[in-house]
Amino acid sequence: MMTPHYPVSQATPTVREPRAFTRLAPLIITAELPELDLLGRALLAAKAADDIPMLVRALVDHTIALQNRRGLETGNRQPILVSVLNRRRRAARTWLLAVVNGEIERTTLYAVAHQWLPTLAGNVDDPAELRRQAASCIEFVRGAITGLIFDAPADNLLGHARALHVLEIVLGLHLAAVAG
């Protein structure tokens, strides 16, 4: 018995065009802060609240990697003290709870800009470096929580989209608070 030979089509090579990753843009903080969708806010809290300890560990590890990279670039690499790690863990936990709960009040924005993200950034002196480190932390949290929101298939993704919208508004305002 002979197997038939089918003509093999030749694949034409295609050139893949790299596309830039869309980073979160800071939202303009006006006199009246935006109203957050209550259903999206509740779903965001429900999807991410149980994973706060994991997010804290991952975020602190991310900030350590950023500090080590900065230390290698400047030639001033130093070990990270346990007290610094504890401060970062507390700042990360408090900030992540504020993000997950959709807190955008003025007092929260002030704490984001002057306490939590500067602590996570390693209390750098250069304002441009602080903004860069804070933006990196915000993008890290954006990706991690987005993964938690869309962690399972669903028949209707409208609630997930609402939670993602709330997350991006909250993080956009936090980014604007740091950018200042």
N, C-alpha and C positions, 0 to 999 in steps of 0.2 A: 504494500500500500504506500503510495507516494503522498507526501504532504504538498499541498499546493503552495506555490510561492506568490505572495502578494507583493505588489509594488510598494516599496518603502518610500514614503514622502520625506523629502529633505527639509529639515527645519531651517528656517532662515534666521540667522543671528540678529538679535535686536539689541539695541543700545538702551540700557536702563538709565533713565534720567533721575538723579538723586533730587529729592524734594526736601526742602528745609522743614525741620520740625517746628510746628507752631507753638511758640511759647506763650504763656499767659501774659496778657497786657495789664498793667495797673489800671484800675478803674478810677475815675475822677471822683474825689471825695467832695461832695457838695454840702450845703448847709443841711439838707434833708437826706438822710441815708436811705437807700432803696428798701422797699418792703420785700421780705423773702417769702417765697411760696411755702405755706405751712405743711402741705403734704410732702413736698420735696425735702423740706427740713426734717420732718419726722422720718422719712425713709432713709435719709442720709445718716441720721443718728442710729436708726435700727440696723443698718447694714455695717456700720463701722465701729460702733461703740464697744462691741465685745473684743475687737482686735486692737484696742489702744495699747496694751502692753507690748505687743509685737511691733506696732508702728513706732513706739518710743525707742525700742532697741534698734530697729532698723535706721531710724533718723539719727540717733546718736552715733551709730557706726558710720553713717554717711558723713556726719560733721567731722568725725575723727579722720576719715579718709581725706576730706578737704583740707583739714589742718596739716596732715602729714604731707600732702602734695604741696601746700603753701610753704611748709618748712623746707622741703627739698628744693623748691625754686629759689628761696631766699638764703638757703644755707644755714638756717637757724632752726634745726630740728631739735625738739625737746620732748621728753616723755610727758604724757598727759596724766596729771595727778588725779587721785581718786576723788578728791573734793570737787575738782572741776567736772569730772564725770557725773557726780551726784547733782551738781547744779544744772548740768545740761539735761539730765534725766528729768528733773523737776520742771525745768522750762519746757522741755519737749512735751511732757505729759499735760501740763497746763495749756499750752498752745494747741495741741491736738484735740483736747477736750473742747476748747473754744471753737475750733474749726468744725468738728463733728456736730456740735450743737448749734452751729450757724450764728455765732455771736459776732456782731459787727457794731456794737455800741462804741461810742467815743472812748470810753475808758478801756475797752478791749483793744481798740486800735492803738491807743497810746502805749499799752503794755506790750503789744506786738512790736512796735517800733523802738521802744526804749528799754525793754527788759528781755522778753523771750527770744526774739530772733538775734539780737546782739549777743546774748549768752550762748546760743547755739552756734553763732558764727565765730565764737572764740574771742569776743571783745576786741576786735581789730580796731585800730586807730583811724585808718583811712576810710572815709565815708563811701568812696567808690567800691572799695573791697568789701565793706559791710553789705552794700546793696547787692553785689555779685554773690556773696555767700548766702545772703537771705533769699535771693531769687533761686539759687540752687536748692535750698531747703524747701522752698515753696513748690518748685517743680517736682521734687522728689515726693512730697506729700500728695501733690496732685495726681501723680501717676499711681501711687500706692492705694489711695482711697478710690480712685476711678476703678482700679482692679477689684477692689472689694465691692463696689456698687454693682459691677457687671460680672460677678463671680459665678453665676449660674444662669442657664437659659430660662427664658420666660416667654409666655405667650404674648404679653403686652409689655413693651419696654417704656411706656410713657412715664410711669413712676420713676424708673431708673433715670430717664432723661431729666426729669424734674429735680431729682437729687443731684445729678451732675451739674445742672444749672445753678443750683444753690451753692454747691461746692466751688464752682468757678467764680461766682460773685463774691463769696467770702474770701477766697484766696486772692482775688483781684484787689479787693479793698485792703487786705493785709499787705499785699505787695506795694500798693500806693502809699500806705502808712509808712513803710520803711523807706520808700523812695523820697518821701517827704515834702 
